[in-house]
Amino acid sequence: MPIAIRRATTADAEIMSSLNADVQAVHWSALPSLFKPPGPETFPPAAAAGLLAQPNHLVFIAEVDSLPLGYAYAVGLPK
């Protein structure tokens, strides 16, 4: 199964929020004193949409058979 990588849009805010909950759960399980448990307030879709709306923020979604499996997030340096 090939992995497709595409640039995220503001329509992907819900996907980012959901994928982040999975990662947050792993971190919280390993170090509950450092990480908060996953929940609706951990990284809500509105926060993801805010990041996606920033022109210097780059987000890419990885998909297999159109199923989102992960994302990569980077902040570009100002010119």
Secondary structure, DSSP 8 states (H G I E B T S, - for coil): --EEEEE--GGGHHHHHHHHHHHHHHHHHH-TTTS----TTTS-HHHHHHHHT-TTEEEEEEEETTEEEEEEEEE----
